[in-house]
């Protein structure tokens, strides 16, 4: 069994699991390298899922690209993995690498199909669970238990019990002792689909704080740089993307901005990428276009608008561009 074969089969199973549970899913793994392999939407929830056999392959730059896209769209970025080195990942445990949550296929399946959340997270030093502090204090006081009595049963100090009641994490063995002693659960479930508090949504109609006042840096590709400049000139906020199925992510300046995904290249490349980009646009619920190098009479490929650089330059503002795209998009 090759690594590629294992990964592709895993992607197919995850795609099927998400579709069974009401997600509209599109795959991007046929474009490599890519910062994510699946995009999935259910109602207002949008997921970007990266699949790895060995999670040690996730480096800081790859994680940052996934986090950036999740922040821009906005979406929830996840990595589904099987091993760390030669050791299998444990089901029901959430791992973190460079700010990205990582879980097994089984953990994701239990969460979306059966509504069973994970309670455990991996951290240096072992496996931990977050304690529901208010509930722990409530149960302890209802039972008229002192901090010392509960600390003795848990095998920790009084101060540690106080920290648990303030919401600190505890080693899984300690959590098990507390729950056995009290006869009820006190561990806090982990919401896999919650956006991280340190990655706020971009302000409506504005640039993310770290991008404010600075335009995208040149990429060295004259056509791509020209397209990016033009998108900025007609009033769009533009972020150049790397190792993604599209070359630029743009937003309109309105209070409820519209999203535009743009790819740049040859007409031949457009024929290859258009179905994938169009599927991604439908999941994200935005607009997309492929700007080609050469002159072309083709207005769309598989529902994705195709524009020449000359046609893009004719758009006087972003409203006019979106109107052109809407006329060429598949119904």
N, C-alpha and C positions, 0 to 999 in steps of 0.2 A: 504494500500500500504506500503510495507516494504522499508526501506532505500536501501537494496541490490537490490530489484527489480527495484526501481527508477533509481539507478545508472547503472545497466546493460542495461536498456532500453535506457538511455542517451548515453551510449557507443555505442550501436548498431546504434542509429540515427547519431551520429557523424561519425562513420565509413562509413555509407551509404553516408553522405554528402561529405566526402572527396573523396570517390570512384567516385561519380558523377562528381566531379570537377578535375578528372585526377590523383588523388593520388593512389599510390600502398600502401595498408594499411594492417597491421597485428595487431592482438590483443594480449595482454599479460595479460589481467585481469583474466584469468583462473588460473594464478599463483599468489597466495597471501601470504604475502603482496608483492607488487611490487611498485617500485618508479615511474612507468608510466604504463598507460593502453593501449595506442595505439602508434604505430610508423607508420609514413606515409611519403612517398617520392614522390615528383613530380620534375622531372629533378634534379637539384642540391640541391633543398630544402628538408631538412629532419626535420620532426616534432616529438617531444616526447610529448604526451598529457596525462595528469593526470586528471581524472574526479572525482569530489567530489560533493556531494549534498550540504554540508555545508562547506564553505571554512575555517571555524575556525578549521577544523580538520588538516589543513596544518601547521605543526610545523616547527621550524627551521631546525631540522635534516632531515626531509622529503624533504624540499625545497632544502637543500644543496645537497642531493643525486641526485635530478633531475637536478640541475645546474651542478653538476660534470659530469654526463653522457652527458649532452648537450655540455659541454665544450670538453670532450674527443672525441666525435664521429667525427666531431662536428655537432650539431643540434640546433634547437630552441625548448626550453622547455616552455610549456604552461599548465596552469590549467584551466579547464572549470568547473564552479560552478554554483549553483542555489541560495544559500542564504548565508548570514553572520548572524549567530544566527537565529533569527526568521524573519529577514528582507530580502526580495528578492534583489538580485543584479540587477542593472539597465542595460538594454540593451544599447549598444553604449558607455559604460564606461569601461575603463581598470583599474583594481585594481592591486596593487602590494603588495605582502607579501614576505618578506625575499628575495627580489631580483627576484621573479618569477611573470610574468604577469598573471593575472587572468581575465577571461571574461565569459560572458554567452554563452550558446549554440547558442542563436539567433545572438549575435554579431559575432561569428565565422562563422555561416552560411551566414550572409549577406556579410562578407568579402570574403569568398572563392567562393560563388555562384554568387553574384551580383557585386562584386568589390567595395562594399561600406565600406570604412574604418571607424573606430571609431575616434572621434576627442577629446573625453573627457577622463580624467584620475582622479581617486580618490586619494586624498591626505589629510593628517590631515587638517581639516578646511573646507573641502567641495569638490566640483567637479570643476575641472579646465580644461583649454585647453591651448595648446602651441600656442603662437602667431607667425605667420610668420613675423618676425621683418623687414626684408628688404622690403617685400611687403607693410607692414603697413606704413613704412617711405615713400615709393614711392608714394602710394596713397595720403598720407597727403600732400606731397610736390606738387604733381600734382594738388591737389585741393587748393593749397596755404593756407593750414590750419596751424595755429600755434600750438605749443605744448599745449598752454593754452586752445585754442578753443576745441581741441580734448579731452583734459583732462576734461573740463567742461561738454562736451557731455557724456563722459564715467563715470563721477562721481568719478574721481580719481585725483591724483596730476600730475603736469608736470613731475616730476621725475619718476613716475610710468609709464607714457607713454614712456619715454626714455628707461626704463627697458623692456617694451614690444617690442620696436623696436630693442632691443638687443637679443630678443628671449625668454624673461621670460614668465612663465605661468600666466594666468589670470583666475579669477573666471568666471564661465560660464555666470553669469548675466552681468558682465562687457563686456565680449566678445559679448554678444547679443546686448548690447547698442552700442558698437563700430560698429558692422556690420550693425545694423539698421541705424546708422547715416551716414556711408559711402556708404551704399547700395551695398556692396559686401563682400564676405567672407575673413577673415584674419586668421582664425584658421588653424593650421597645422594638417594634418591627421596623425594618428599613424600607422606606419608600424608594424603590429603584427608579421611579420616574419623576422624582422631585428634582427641580433645577437646583443646582448648588448655590448657596447664598453668596459665594465669592465670585459668581459669574452672573451679574445682573443683566437684564435685558437692555439692549441699546436704547437710549432715549428716543421716543417716537419722532421720526422725521429728522433726527440728528445723527451725528457721528458718534461712535463709541468714544468714551473719554480719552483713551490713549491715541486715537486717531485724529482728534480734533485739531484743525489747523494745519494738518500735514497731508499732502497728496500721496497717492501710491508711488512707491519707488519704481524706477524703470526696471524692466525685466531683461532688457537686451534684445528682445524680439520687437522689431520696428512696427510690425502690424499690430501686435498685441498692445504695445505702448500707445500707438495711435488710437486704437479703439478705446482704451482706458481713458485717455485724455479727452476724447470726444464725449464719452459718457459723463465725465465730470463737467465738461463745458455746458452740457444741456441740463444741468441741475441735479444729477444723480450723485449720491454718496457711493463711492466705489472702493472695494477692497479686492486687491489681486490675490487669487488663491493659488496654492501650490499643491500638487498631488491630489487634485480633486477632479471630478468629471466635468468641470467648467473652469474657465480661466479668470472670471471676474464675478464678484457678487455685488449687486447694486441695490440701492433702496431709493425710492422717491422721498421728497422732503415733507410730504403731508403728515398730519397727525396720525393717520393710519396708513403707514407707508405700504407701497406695493414692492414686491421683490422681483428682480430681474437677474437671471443667470445667463451669462454670456460665454460662449466658446468661440475660439478664433482659430482659423487654419485653412486648409485647402478644401475644395469641394469634395474630394475623395475622403478626407477625414470626416467631413460633415455627414456623409452617408454612413460611416461607421458609428459615429457618436450620437447622431440625431435620435434614434429610438431610445437610447439610455437617458439622454438629457431631457427628452420630452416626457418620459415616465417620471423622472425626478421632479420636473416642473409641476406635473399633475399632483404628485404627493405633497409637495411644498405649498401648492396652491398659489403659484406666482406666474411669472412670464419667463420665457426663454428665447434665445436666438443664437444662431451660428453665423458669425461674420466671416465670409470667405475671401481669400486673396484674389481670386480671378473673377472676371465678369461671368455672370450666370443668369439664365432665364428662369431658373428654378426658384419659386417663391417659398416652398416649404418641402421638407423631407420627413415623412412619417409624422406629420402634424407639427413639426418644429419649424418656425419661420427661419428662412435663409435670407441674409442681407449681404450685399456687397458693401465695401467700405464707402463707395460713392453714395449708396442709398442711406447709409448711416449718417453721413455728413449732411444730407439734405434735411434731416430732422432738426427743426429749430429749437425744440425743447423736449423734455421727457414726455409730456402729454402727447405730442405729435408722434414720437417714437412708439409709445405704447398703443396708440391708435393703429399704427401700421401693423404692429405685431398682432393685435387682436383680430385684424382682418385676415391674417395669414395663419392664425392658429387653427388647429383641428377643432371642430365643434365637440 
